[in-house]
Amino acid sequence: MDPGRNIGKTNPLNDKDLEDFLLLQKTKADSDKSWTIDVADVDQSTYDLSVKNPTKKEEKVIRTPSEILAEIRSLDEETNSILNSIAGLI
């Protein structure tokens, strides 16, 4: 399944989306897109089975202080432009 593709009423699952699952299902093997958890690790009070892929590492975007200041200045300019447009309507 394309990781950027949203599944829903107008974009249902198809055979290609299930290829990886069907291949791994035979051996119940784990992969980057499928994993197993121990039932003892499931919160007994909520039985929360929401998707939390333990194999996926979160990538942190580290910006320099200069990049952060540049973005703040850009957002401030955009805000001022919007405020000036609103003031012109009043």
N, C-alpha and C positions, 0 to 999 in steps of 0.2 A: 504494500500500500504506500502511496506517495505520502510522506510525512506532512506535507503542506496541504494536503487535500482534506477538506472537511466532509465528513459523512453526514448525510441527513436525508430528509424526505425527498428533496429534489436531486440528491447525489447519492444514491444507494450504493451499498457494497456490491462488488462484482467478483467474478472468478479470479481475476488477477490480484485483487486485494487479499484473497484467501490462500494464494499459492504457498507463501511462507508457512502459514499455519498448518496447512494440510501436509506439507513435507515434514515439519517438526512434530506433528501430532502422533505420527507412527511410533516415534521413539521417546516422545515427551521431552525432547531436548530443549535446553534454553538457548536463546539467541539475544541479539541486541534489541529485538522487538518483542520477545516473549520470555517469560521467566516464571519460576515457581516460588511459592512462599510456603512456609510451614504454617499449618493451621494454628499453632500455638502463638504465632506472631500476629494473628488477627485480633483486633480489639474486641473482646467479648461483649462489651457494653454497646457497641455500635455496629459491629460486623462490617466495618468500612472496607469495601473492596475497590475503592477508587484507584485509578491508574497512577502508580508511583513507580516508574521504571528504575530499579536499582542499578541497572547497567549504564544508564545515561548520566553523564557527568554534566553539571551545570557549568556553562562557560561564563566567566565573569568578564565584562567589558571594563577594562581599566583605561580611564581617560586621564590625560595630563591636566594639571590645574589650568593651563592655558586653553585647552579645549573646552573645559567646563566654563571658564569665563567667557569665551567666545560664544558658546551656546546661550548663556545667560544674557549677554548683550543682544544677541539676535532675537531672543524671545522678548526682551524688553522693547526692542524696536517694533516688533510685531504688535505687542500690547499697546504701545503708544499710537501706532497707526490706527488700530481699531478704536481706541478711545477718541482720537481726533475725528474719525468718521462718525462716531456716535454723537460727539459734540456738534458736528456740522449738521446733524439731523434735528437737533433741539432748537 
